[in-house]
Amino acid sequence: MKVQVHQTIDDVNAGEWNRLAGDDPFLRHEFLAALEHSGSACAASGWQPQHLTCTDASGHLIGALPLYLKSHSLGEYVFDWAWADAWQRAGLPYYPKLASAVPFSPVPGQRLLVDTQAGRDAVTQALTGFCIKLAEASHSSSVHCLFPQEQELHHWTQQGFMLRKDCQYHWHNRGHTDFEDWLTTFKAGKRKKVHRERRRIHEAGIGFSALKGSELDSSLLDVVYGFYANTYLRRGRTPYLTRAFFSEITRTLPGSLLVIMAWQRQDAVAAAICFRNRNTLFGRHWGCGPEFHSLHFETCYYQGIEYCLANGLETFNPGTQGEHKLARGFEPIVTWSAHWIADSRFREAIADFLSRETSMVDMYLQDARQHLPFHSQQR
């Protein structure tokens, strides 16, 4: 086997990469290429591609790993700011570091992409082991695998990676016919609150449309991007994604992109930017112009649930964080990250921290499940 580093996804054959990536839209060659081509994920933005590929003796691609050399921790959603601060206080550099992740996309999924016909253990060992060699060669403080599937964890721990536990909130389709049928699983008070939020939007004269990427022309994309950018600019931050990213992704992955548009009469007032595959809807970004009470809940959550029910999708991942999702029927699920620390002193300190943090996360998950809106028999 031969492992290589690629400083652009364009160096890897798209068909071969996608054969390993499957239908996860965030791992598709087109998605990663759009991030690079648009300047959203590149060396200048602090996301220098270092993608790994593993080939057999005949040059056939049998493994791959999305990987970036990072000069900051922005856009990762696994927060290590305290770790960076500890390095700085010790007079040592925390950056650069390596991160196997999808930029700006805290979506659990494969990170170790392996040909089903290849020896999985050998390929994963080659890829994870090479990460450490690359970290040492680039004088990186650490290597981080963000939001891997649980089935992958043992491949990372075998190389000395430490696991970090966290949670997100996902909706699950349990065969309900429509939104109101699903709401029958709620306690009366919680169901009444959802009805009240939806009624406010109806009374404001706001309606919705779900548009595929192929249905978004340039002028409408300008509106969508304006809403997205506003979410960051209102907080004094620069948007992670550029306008060029959306232009490219509507052309290269039109069937994976879904934008839920909110309209007041003929005027667009908000947008939720989502992606989908065969089974799952992924809510990723949102923004609005004028603000309306409950508009965020309707656009980002309830419309997504209705879309899943109407189209037979099994899961709705609306994005990371947000305990307010619990009251709206999104259930806590465990997420993971894996971390290799070069310095033994910091490695011991972080191992101690992770042990204590995991106990707190376990207690939080147990408590969070008690705040779901469902009748007890539905939990």
N, C-alpha and C positions, 0 to 999 in steps of 0.2 A: 504494500500500500504506500501511496505517496500523498502527503498533506501539503497543500499550497495555500499561500495568503494572497488574496485579491483585494486591491485597493479601490476597486469599483465592481459593482455587481455585473457591469457590462462585460467583464472578462469571462464570465461564466455563461455557458449556453443556456438560454432561457428555457427551452424545452426540457433539458436535462435537470435544471434546478427545480422546475415546476413538477416534474415527475416525482421528486422526493417531497416537495412541499404539500402536495395534495390540494384540497380546495380551501385551505385557510387563506383568506384574502390578504392577511398581513404578512404572510411569508411568501407570497407570490413574487416572482421575479419582477413583474410589472409594478407592484407596489413599492418594492425597495428601490427600483430604478427611478420611479417618479420622485421619491424622496431625494435621491442623489441629483438627478437632472435639474430639479427645481431649486437646488441650493438649500433645501430644508435640512438634510442630513449630509454633511460634508465636513471636510477638515475645517473650513472657515466657521462653521456653526458649532464646532466642538464634537462632531460625530464623524470621525475619520474611519471610513469603511476598512475593515481588516477581515473580510469574509474568508472562511476556511472551506476548502474542498478536499475530499479524499477520493483518490482514484485507485483502481486496481492495476495490475500489471499491464493490462491492455489499454489503459487510459480511460476506462469506463467510470463514470461518476457513480460512486457508491455511498458517499456521505457528504454532508455540508453543514455549516454552522454560520448563521448571521452573527457578525462580530464587529465591534467598533472600538476604536481607541478614543477615550473620552478625556476632555480637558475641564469638565465640570460634571455636575450631577443633575442638570436640568433635563426634564422630559423623560425621566425614568420611572417615577412613581413608586420606587422602593427607596425610602429616604435614608440616606447615609450622611447627612450634613454633620451630625455629631461626630461621626468617625473622621470626616475630613478635618473638623476642628481639632480633634485630639492629635492628629498627625501634625497640624500646624503648631499647636502648643508645644509639641515635642521638637520643633524645629526641623521637621521632615516634610517632604512633599507628598501629598495624597494623590495628586494628579501628575502624570497621566495614569489612568486605570483602563482596564479592558472590560467591556460589557457585551455579553451575548443577549441581545434584546431586539425588539422592533421599536424604533424611535417613536416616542410620543404615543405609544399604543400599549397600555397595561392590560393586555389580553392574554390569558393563559393559553398556552399552545406548545407545539413542538419547538424545540430549539435544536436538538440533535436530529437532523434529517438523514435517515438511513434507508438505503435500498433494501426492500424486504427480502431480496434474494441473497444479500450479503450477510456475513457473520456480524450480527449487530454488536456484540460485545467487543469484538476486535476493532470495529470502525469507531464506536463511541470512545473506546480507550485511546485510539489514535487522535481523535479530535480534542477530547478534554485534556489529554496529556500535552498536546501541542499548544493549547491555550496557555499553560503554565510556562512552557519554553518561550513563547512569544512575549509573555509578561516579563520574564527575566531579561530577554533581549532588548525590550523597549523601556526597561527600568520602570515598569509600572508597579504601583504599590499593591495591586490586587486585581482579581478577576471576578466578575459577577455575572451570574446567569439569572435573568429576571423573568419571572412568570413561566417557568417550565412546567410541563405536565408532570403529574405525580409519578407516572411510570418511569420518568427519566431520572428521578432523584438519586437512585443508587449509583447511576453512572458517574454522577458528580461527586458523591461522597467517597467513592472508591479512589478518587484522586485527591482526597483531603479537603474537599469543599465542605463548608459548614452550612446548615440549612436555616433559613429564616421563614417563620410562619406568619401569615397575615390573612385577611379575609376581604372578600368583595360581596356584593349582593346581586343575585341573579334571579330571574323569573323563570318558572318551569311550566310548560304546557302539560296539563294532566287530562287532556281530552275534553275540555269544555267547548261548548258550541259557539259561544260568543262572550263578549265582555260581561254582560249582565249575568250570564250563567256562571262565569268565574266569580263574580262578586257574591254569589250566594254562599261561598265558602267563608266570607268575612263575618265577623261579629257585627251586630246591628249598628253599633256606634261607629265603627270603622267604615262600614259600608256607607253610612250616611255622610261621613266626611268626604269620601271620594265623590259621591253624587253632588255634594255641594261645590266641590272644586270644579267639576265638569260643567255644572250649571252656570257658574260664573263666566266661563269661556263662551258657552252658548249664548248667554245674555249679552255678551260683548259683541256678538255678531261675527265671531271668528270661526272659520272652517279650515279644513286641512286637505292636503293632497300628498300622496307618496309618489315621488318621482325617481325613476331610475336614472343612472348616469347618462344614458343615451337621450333622455328627455330634457337635459339641462343645457340650454344654449348659453352663449357667452354672456349675454346681458343678465340672465338669471343667475349664472355663476358669480357674476359681480355682486349681486345682491346677497347671495349665500355667503360669499367670502367676507363681505362687509359685516354681516351679523357675527360670523366667527371671529373676525379680528376685533370687533367691539368688546367681546368677552374678555380679551386680554388687555386691550387699551384702557378699558375702564379701571383696571387694576394697575395701570402704569407699566405694563409688560409688553414685550414684543411678541406677536404671534409666532408659534413654532413653525407652522406650515405657511408656505408662500402661496400666492395666487397661482403661480405656475404649476404647483403640485396638483391643484384641482383641475386645471386644464388638461394635464396629461392623464390623470387617473380616469377622467370621464371618457377619454379616448381609448385607453388600454385595458381598463377593467370596468366597462360600463354596466355589466350585469351584477357586479359586486357592490357598487355604490348605490345607496338609497338615501334620498333627502326628503324628510318630512317637512313640508312647508305649511306655515300658518298664514292664513289670509283674512284680512278684515275687508270685506267687500272685494275690491280689485287690488288692494295693497298688501304686499307681503310684509308681515310683521315679525316673523321669527322663522328659524330653521333648525332642525336637528339633523346632523350629518351622521349617517350610519353606514355600516357595511354588513353584508350577509353572505352566508354560504348555504349549503343544502339544509342545514338543521338549525342554524343560529343567527339571530340578529344581534349586531354589535353597535350599541350607541357610542359614538366617539366624541362629537363636538356639538356645541349648540351656541346660538346667539340670537339676539332680538334687537329690534329697533325700539319702538315705544314699549313700555312695561305694562303688563296687565297681571292682575292677581291670578295666581295658579297657572299662568301660561307655561312656565317651565315644566310643571308636573304633567300637564296635558301633552305638550309637544314631545317631551323627552321620554315619558313613561307610558302614559295611557294610550297614546297613538301607536307606540311601538308594540304594546301588548295586543292591541286590536289587529295590527298588521300580522303578528305571529299567529294569532288565532285564525285569521282569514286565510293565511297562506300555509298553515300546517307546520310552522317552525316549532322546534321543541324547546328552545332556550332563548332568552333575551338577556344579554349582558349589557347593562346600560352604562358601564364605565366604573371607574374606581371610586372609592370613598362614598360618603353620604349616608349617614344613619337614617335620614328621613325616608330612605327607600324601604325600610322595614315596614313602616305603617302602610305602605302601598303595595305590599305583597311580594317584595323582592327578598329572597331568603339568603342568609349568610352562607357562603361557601369558602372553603380554605384555599388560599393561594400560597405559593412558595417562591423563594429565591435561594440561590446557592452562591457561596462566597469563599474564595480562596485568598488568604492574606499572606503576603510574602514575609513580613517581619514577624518573627515568633513571639515577640513581646505583645504586639498588638493582636496577634492571632489568639493568644490566651485570654486577653481582656475581652475581645469580641465574643469568644466562645462563652465566657461567663455571662456577658450581657444577653446573648441569644437564649441561653438557658432560662434566664429570669423572664425575658420578654415572652418566650413561648408559653410559659405558665400563665402569664397575664392574658395572652391571646386566647388560650383555651377557656379561661374564665369568661372573657368577653363573649366568645362564641356561644357559650352556654346561656349567658344572660340575654344575648341578642335574640335567640330563638324564642324566648319567653315574651318578646315584644312584637311578634308577628300578629297580624290582624285576624288570623283564621280561627274558626272554631277549633276546640282542642282536638277533635277527631281528625282534623285536616292536617295537623302538623306532622 
